[in-house]
Every structure is written in C-alpha cells, then in structure tokens.
Amino acid sequence: MNRNKGITLIVVIITVILLIILVGVTISFVGDGKIFNSAEDVVNKSEEQMNSHDQMVNDVRNMIEQ
C-alpha cells in the first residue's frame, strides 16, 4: 500500500514540474509578443489575399461585360 502512495506522489511532482515548464514557455511567448505578432501577420496576409481576389473577380467581370 505504501508503494502506491509513493508512485502517486511521484506522478504529482512530475505533473507540477511539467505545468511550471509550460507556464514558463507560455509567459515567454506572450512576453515576446510572438503570438500577437503572428496573429497580426496572418490577418494582414489574409486581407491582402482577399483584396487580390476581389481585384481578380472585378477584372473578370469587366472582361465579361465587354
């Protein structure tokens, strides 16, 4: 019975260590602004693609109307 309690304690300690590591990594990403910069880059690229697509659609419509 004591052996099971020892294994459970080890599992709890390992879990706490992993959580501390994950929190540290998350704080470093947020602190550097990598997550927010990446999101802004994605938004900008998608807006550029949408504008390009809209321009292509308008060009095709103009060609059809002529």
Backbone atoms as SQL, in Angstrom:
CREATE TABLE atoms (id INTEGER PRIMARY KEY, chain TEXT, resi INTEGER, resn TEXT, atom TEXT, x REAL, y REAL, z REAL);
INSERT INTO atoms VALUES
  (1, 'A', 1, 'MET', 'N', 0.815, -1.190, 0.000),
  (2, 'A', 1, 'MET', 'CA', 0.000, 0.000, 0.000),
  (3, 'A', 1, 'MET', 'C', 0.864, 1.262, 0.000),
  (4, 'A', 2, 'ASN', 'N', 1.954, 1.269, 0.742),
  (5, 'A', 2, 'ASN', 'CA', 2.833, 2.423, 0.781),
  (6, 'A', 2, 'ASN', 'C', 3.466, 2.690, -0.578),
  (7, 'A', 3, 'ARG', 'N', 3.705, 1.624, -1.334),
  (8, 'A', 3, 'ARG', 'CA', 4.317, 1.773, -2.644),
  (9, 'A', 3, 'ARG', 'C', 3.386, 2.543, -3.583),
  (10, 'A', 4, 'ASN', 'N', 2.100, 2.301, -3.549),
  (11, 'A', 4, 'ASN', 'CA', 1.147, 3.016, -4.391),
  (12, 'A', 4, 'ASN', 'C', 1.116, 4.498, -4.053),
  (13, 'A', 5, 'LYS', 'N', 1.203, 4.835, -2.781),
  (14, 'A', 5, 'LYS', 'CA', 1.214, 6.240, -2.381),
  (15, 'A', 5, 'LYS', 'C', 2.478, 6.924, -2.892),
  (16, 'A', 6, 'GLY', 'N', 3.607, 6.199, -2.890),
  (17, 'A', 6, 'GLY', 'CA', 4.860, 6.748, -3.394),
  (18, 'A', 6, 'GLY', 'C', 4.789, 7.041, -4.875),
  (19, 'A', 7, 'ILE', 'N', 4.206, 6.147, -5.641),
  (20, 'A', 7, 'ILE', 'CA', 4.063, 6.360, -7.084),
  (21, 'A', 7, 'ILE', 'C', 3.137, 7.534, -7.345),
  (22, 'A', 8, 'THR', 'N', 2.078, 7.649, -6.593),
  (23, 'A', 8, 'THR', 'CA', 1.154, 8.761, -6.767),
  (24, 'A', 8, 'THR', 'C', 1.847, 10.087, -6.468),
  (25, 'A', 9, 'LEU', 'N', 2.665, 10.125, -5.456),
  (26, 'A', 9, 'LEU', 'CA', 3.398, 11.337, -5.118),
  (27, 'A', 9, 'LEU', 'C', 4.370, 11.707, -6.228),
  (28, 'A', 10, 'ILE', 'N', 5.034, 10.725, -6.797),
  (29, 'A', 10, 'ILE', 'CA', 5.959, 10.979, -7.900),
  (30, 'A', 10, 'ILE', 'C', 5.205, 11.538, -9.098),
  (31, 'A', 11, 'VAL', 'N', 4.050, 10.984, -9.410),
  (32, 'A', 11, 'VAL', 'CA', 3.243, 11.461, -10.531),
  (33, 'A', 11, 'VAL', 'C', 2.816, 12.908, -10.298),
  (34, 'A', 12, 'VAL', 'N', 2.419, 13.237, -9.088),
  (35, 'A', 12, 'VAL', 'CA', 2.018, 14.605, -8.766),
  (36, 'A', 12, 'VAL', 'C', 3.197, 15.559, -8.938),
  (37, 'A', 13, 'ILE', 'N', 4.361, 15.162, -8.460),
  (38, 'A', 13, 'ILE', 'CA', 5.548, 16.022, -8.589),
  (39, 'A', 13, 'ILE', 'C', 5.911, 16.239, -10.051),
  (40, 'A', 14, 'ILE', 'N', 5.876, 15.187, -10.852),
  (41, 'A', 14, 'ILE', 'CA', 6.179, 15.310, -12.288),
  (42, 'A', 14, 'ILE', 'C', 5.162, 16.218, -12.963),
  (43, 'A', 15, 'THR', 'N', 3.892, 16.077, -12.622),
  (44, 'A', 15, 'THR', 'CA', 2.843, 16.919, -13.202),
  (45, 'A', 15, 'THR', 'C', 3.063, 18.380, -12.858),
  (46, 'A', 16, 'VAL', 'N', 3.410, 18.664, -11.623),
  (47, 'A', 16, 'VAL', 'CA', 3.650, 20.054, -11.213),
  (48, 'A', 16, 'VAL', 'C', 4.848, 20.628, -11.961),
  (49, 'A', 17, 'ILE', 'N', 5.902, 19.843, -12.117),
  (50, 'A', 17, 'ILE', 'CA', 7.085, 20.308, -12.855),
  (51, 'A', 17, 'ILE', 'C', 6.733, 20.612, -14.302),
  (52, 'A', 18, 'LEU', 'N', 5.962, 19.740, -14.941),
  (53, 'A', 18, 'LEU', 'CA', 5.550, 19.976, -16.328),
  (54, 'A', 18, 'LEU', 'C', 4.690, 21.231, -16.447),
  (55, 'A', 19, 'LEU', 'N', 3.799, 21.437, -15.504),
  (56, 'A', 19, 'LEU', 'CA', 2.969, 22.640, -15.530),
  (57, 'A', 19, 'LEU', 'C', 3.810, 23.902, -15.370),
  (58, 'A', 20, 'ILE', 'N', 4.802, 23.858, -14.517),
  (59, 'A', 20, 'ILE', 'CA', 5.691, 25.015, -14.337),
  (60, 'A', 20, 'ILE', 'C', 6.448, 25.309, -15.631),
  (61, 'A', 21, 'ILE', 'N', 6.914, 24.259, -16.304),
  (62, 'A', 21, 'ILE', 'CA', 7.614, 24.446, -17.581),
  (63, 'A', 21, 'ILE', 'C', 6.682, 25.049, -18.618),
  (64, 'A', 22, 'LEU', 'N', 5.458, 24.540, -18.716),
  (65, 'A', 22, 'LEU', 'CA', 4.502, 25.066, -19.690),
  (66, 'A', 22, 'LEU', 'C', 4.147, 26.521, -19.412),
  (67, 'A', 23, 'VAL', 'N', 3.989, 26.869, -18.156),
  (68, 'A', 23, 'VAL', 'CA', 3.693, 28.255, -17.800),
  (69, 'A', 23, 'VAL', 'C', 4.860, 29.160, -18.192),
  (70, 'A', 24, 'GLY', 'N', 6.069, 28.698, -17.946),
  (71, 'A', 24, 'GLY', 'CA', 7.247, 29.482, -18.313),
  (72, 'A', 24, 'GLY', 'C', 7.340, 29.712, -19.804),
  (73, 'A', 25, 'VAL', 'N', 7.081, 28.684, -20.596),
  (74, 'A', 25, 'VAL', 'CA', 7.119, 28.823, -22.058),
  (75, 'A', 25, 'VAL', 'C', 6.029, 29.761, -22.529),
  (76, 'A', 26, 'THR', 'N', 4.841, 29.630, -21.978),
  (77, 'A', 26, 'THR', 'CA', 3.728, 30.494, -22.367),
  (78, 'A', 26, 'THR', 'C', 4.025, 31.951, -22.046),
  (79, 'A', 27, 'ILE', 'N', 4.557, 32.204, -20.879),
  (80, 'A', 27, 'ILE', 'CA', 4.884, 33.579, -20.495),
  (81, 'A', 27, 'ILE', 'C', 5.953, 34.151, -21.420),
  (82, 'A', 28, 'SER', 'N', 6.920, 33.341, -21.809),
  (83, 'A', 28, 'SER', 'CA', 7.968, 33.847, -22.690),
  (84, 'A', 28, 'SER', 'C', 7.406, 34.180, -24.070),
  (85, 'A', 29, 'PHE', 'N', 6.478, 33.376, -24.585),
  (86, 'A', 29, 'PHE', 'CA', 5.873, 33.673, -25.878),
  (87, 'A', 29, 'PHE', 'C', 5.031, 34.942, -25.821),
  (88, 'A', 30, 'VAL', 'N', 4.235, 35.079, -24.784),
  (89, 'A', 30, 'VAL', 'CA', 3.383, 36.253, -24.649),
  (90, 'A', 30, 'VAL', 'C', 4.239, 37.489, -24.386),
  (91, 'A', 31, 'GLY', 'N', 5.275, 37.337, -23.588),
  (92, 'A', 31, 'GLY', 'CA', 6.153, 38.452, -23.270),
  (93, 'A', 31, 'GLY', 'C', 6.888, 38.977, -24.491),
  (94, 'A', 32, 'ASP', 'N', 7.293, 38.074, -25.380),
  (95, 'A', 32, 'ASP', 'CA', 7.989, 38.482, -26.597),
  (96, 'A', 32, 'ASP', 'C', 7.029, 39.003, -27.648),
  (97, 'A', 33, 'GLY', 'N', 5.761, 38.751, -27.473),
  (98, 'A', 33, 'GLY', 'CA', 4.766, 39.200, -28.439),
  (99, 'A', 33, 'GLY', 'C', 4.707, 38.323, -29.673),
  (100, 'A', 34, 'LYS', 'N', 5.302, 37.138, -29.611),
  (101, 'A', 34, 'LYS', 'CA', 5.321, 36.271, -30.790),
  (102, 'A', 34, 'LYS', 'C', 3.924, 35.844, -31.203),
  (103, 'A', 35, 'ILE', 'N', 3.096, 35.546, -30.230),
  (104, 'A', 35, 'ILE', 'CA', 1.744, 35.079, -30.550),
  (105, 'A', 35, 'ILE', 'C', 0.949, 36.194, -31.217),
  (106, 'A', 36, 'PHE', 'N', 1.002, 37.396, -30.639),
  (107, 'A', 36, 'PHE', 'CA', 0.219, 38.501, -31.183),
  (108, 'A', 36, 'PHE', 'C', 0.774, 38.968, -32.517),
  (109, 'A', 37, 'ASN', 'N', 2.092, 38.964, -32.663),
  (110, 'A', 37, 'ASN', 'CA', 2.679, 39.349, -33.943),
  (111, 'A', 37, 'ASN', 'C', 2.304, 38.359, -35.025),
  (112, 'A', 38, 'SER', 'N', 2.292, 37.088, -34.693),
  (113, 'A', 38, 'SER', 'CA', 1.908, 36.067, -35.661),
  (114, 'A', 38, 'SER', 'C', 0.452, 36.248, -36.080),
  (115, 'A', 39, 'ALA', 'N', -0.400, 36.533, -35.129),
  (116, 'A', 39, 'ALA', 'CA', -1.815, 36.737, -35.449),
  (117, 'A', 39, 'ALA', 'C', -1.998, 37.957, -36.344),
  (118, 'A', 40, 'GLU', 'N', -1.277, 39.032, -36.066),
  (119, 'A', 40, 'GLU', 'CA', -1.374, 40.227, -36.900),
  (120, 'A', 40, 'GLU', 'C', -0.869, 39.942, -38.314),
  (121, 'A', 41, 'ASP', 'N', 0.207, 39.174, -38.424),
  (122, 'A', 41, 'ASP', 'CA', 0.730, 38.819, -39.742),
  (123, 'A', 41, 'ASP', 'C', -0.293, 38.014, -40.543),
  (124, 'A', 42, 'VAL', 'N', -0.949, 37.086, -39.880),
  (125, 'A', 42, 'VAL', 'CA', -1.953, 36.262, -40.560),
  (126, 'A', 42, 'VAL', 'C', -3.122, 37.130, -41.034),
  (127, 'A', 43, 'VAL', 'N', -3.556, 38.055, -40.192),
  (128, 'A', 43, 'VAL', 'CA', -4.660, 38.942, -40.565),
  (129, 'A', 43, 'VAL', 'C', -4.263, 39.792, -41.763),
  (130, 'A', 44, 'ASN', 'N', -3.059, 40.341, -41.738),
  (131, 'A', 44, 'ASN', 'CA', -2.603, 41.181, -42.848),
  (132, 'A', 44, 'ASN', 'C', -2.499, 40.392, -44.141),
  (133, 'A', 45, 'LYS', 'N', -1.960, 39.190, -44.073),
  (134, 'A', 45, 'LYS', 'CA', -1.830, 38.367, -45.274),
  (135, 'A', 45, 'LYS', 'C', -3.193, 37.972, -45.821),
  (136, 'A', 46, 'SER', 'N', -4.133, 37.653, -44.931),
  (137, 'A', 46, 'SER', 'CA', -5.459, 37.266, -45.415),
  (138, 'A', 46, 'SER', 'C', -6.176, 38.455, -46.052),
  (139, 'A', 47, 'GLU', 'N', -5.987, 39.650, -45.493),
  (140, 'A', 47, 'GLU', 'CA', -6.587, 40.844, -46.098),
  (141, 'A', 47, 'GLU', 'C', -5.984, 41.108, -47.471),
  (142, 'A', 48, 'GLU', 'N', -4.670, 40.922, -47.612),
  (143, 'A', 48, 'GLU', 'CA', -4.028, 41.096, -48.910),
  (144, 'A', 48, 'GLU', 'C', -4.578, 40.101, -49.925),
  (145, 'A', 49, 'GLN', 'N', -4.749, 38.866, -49.493),
  (146, 'A', 49, 'GLN', 'CA', -5.284, 37.841, -50.391),
  (147, 'A', 49, 'GLN', 'C', -6.722, 38.151, -50.799),
  (148, 'A', 50, 'MET', 'N', -7.520, 38.635, -49.848),
  (149, 'A', 50, 'MET', 'CA', -8.904, 38.982, -50.167),
  (150, 'A', 50, 'MET', 'C', -8.951, 40.137, -51.162),
  (151, 'A', 51, 'ASN', 'N', -8.097, 41.139, -50.971),
  (152, 'A', 51, 'ASN', 'CA', -8.056, 42.260, -51.910),
  (153, 'A', 51, 'ASN', 'C', -7.615, 41.807, -53.290),
  (154, 'A', 52, 'SER', 'N', -6.629, 40.931, -53.336),
  (155, 'A', 52, 'SER', 'CA', -6.165, 40.396, -54.613),
  (156, 'A', 52, 'SER', 'C', -7.278, 39.605, -55.300),
  (157, 'A', 53, 'HIS', 'N', -7.984, 38.817, -54.531),
  (158, 'A', 53, 'HIS', 'CA', -9.085, 38.024, -55.083),
  (159, 'A', 53, 'HIS', 'C', -10.191, 38.935, -55.607),
  (160, 'A', 54, 'ASP', 'N', -10.539, 39.954, -54.842),
  (161, 'A', 54, 'ASP', 'CA', -11.565, 40.902, -55.277),
  (162, 'A', 54, 'ASP', 'C', -11.160, 41.588, -56.575),
  (163, 'A', 55, 'GLN', 'N', -9.881, 41.947, -56.688),
  (164, 'A', 55, 'GLN', 'CA', -9.404, 42.598, -57.911),
  (165, 'A', 55, 'GLN', 'C', -9.498, 41.649, -59.100),
  (166, 'A', 56, 'MET', 'N', -9.160, 40.394, -58.891),
  (167, 'A', 56, 'MET', 'CA', -9.258, 39.417, -59.976),
  (168, 'A', 56, 'MET', 'C', -10.705, 39.220, -60.405),
  (169, 'A', 57, 'VAL', 'N', -11.615, 39.147, -59.445),
  (170, 'A', 57, 'VAL', 'CA', -13.033, 38.982, -59.766),
  (171, 'A', 57, 'VAL', 'C', -13.538, 40.186, -60.554),
  (172, 'A', 58, 'ASN', 'N', -13.153, 41.372, -60.127),
  (173, 'A', 58, 'ASN', 'CA', -13.568, 42.576, -60.858),
  (174, 'A', 58, 'ASN', 'C', -13.000, 42.600, -62.264),
  (175, 'A', 59, 'ASP', 'N', -11.764, 42.171, -62.447),
  (176, 'A', 59, 'ASP', 'CA', -11.166, 42.123, -63.780),
  (177, 'A', 59, 'ASP', 'C', -11.916, 41.155, -64.683),
  (178, 'A', 60, 'VAL', 'N', -12.282, 40.009, -64.146),
  (179, 'A', 60, 'VAL', 'CA', -13.014, 39.026, -64.941),
  (180, 'A', 60, 'VAL', 'C', -14.405, 39.556, -65.284),
  (181, 'A', 61, 'ARG', 'N', -15.065, 40.212, -64.342),
  (182, 'A', 61, 'ARG', 'CA', -16.383, 40.790, -64.631),
  (183, 'A', 61, 'ARG', 'C', -16.282, 41.832, -65.739),
  (184, 'A', 62, 'ASN', 'N', -15.251, 42.668, -65.673),
  (185, 'A', 62, 'ASN', 'CA', -15.073, 43.681, -66.716),
  (186, 'A', 62, 'ASN', 'C', -14.826, 43.041, -68.069),
  (187, 'A', 63, 'MET', 'N', -14.065, 41.968, -68.091),
  (188, 'A', 63, 'MET', 'CA', -13.807, 41.273, -69.360),
  (189, 'A', 63, 'MET', 'C', -15.099, 40.677, -69.912),
  (190, 'A', 64, 'ILE', 'N', -15.929, 40.134, -69.063),
  (191, 'A', 64, 'ILE', 'CA', -17.177, 39.518, -69.500),
  (192, 'A', 64, 'ILE', 'C', -18.141, 40.584, -70.027),
  (193, 'A', 65, 'GLU', 'N', -18.195, 41.725, -69.363),
  (194, 'A', 65, 'GLU', 'CA', -19.114, 42.783, -69.762),
  (195, 'A', 65, 'GLU', 'C', -18.734, 43.432, -71.079),
  (196, 'A', 66, 'GLN', 'N', -17.495, 43.337, -71.479),
  (197, 'A', 66, 'GLN', 'CA', -17.052, 43.975, -72.732),
  (198, 'A', 66, 'GLN', 'C', -17.447, 43.207, -73.927);
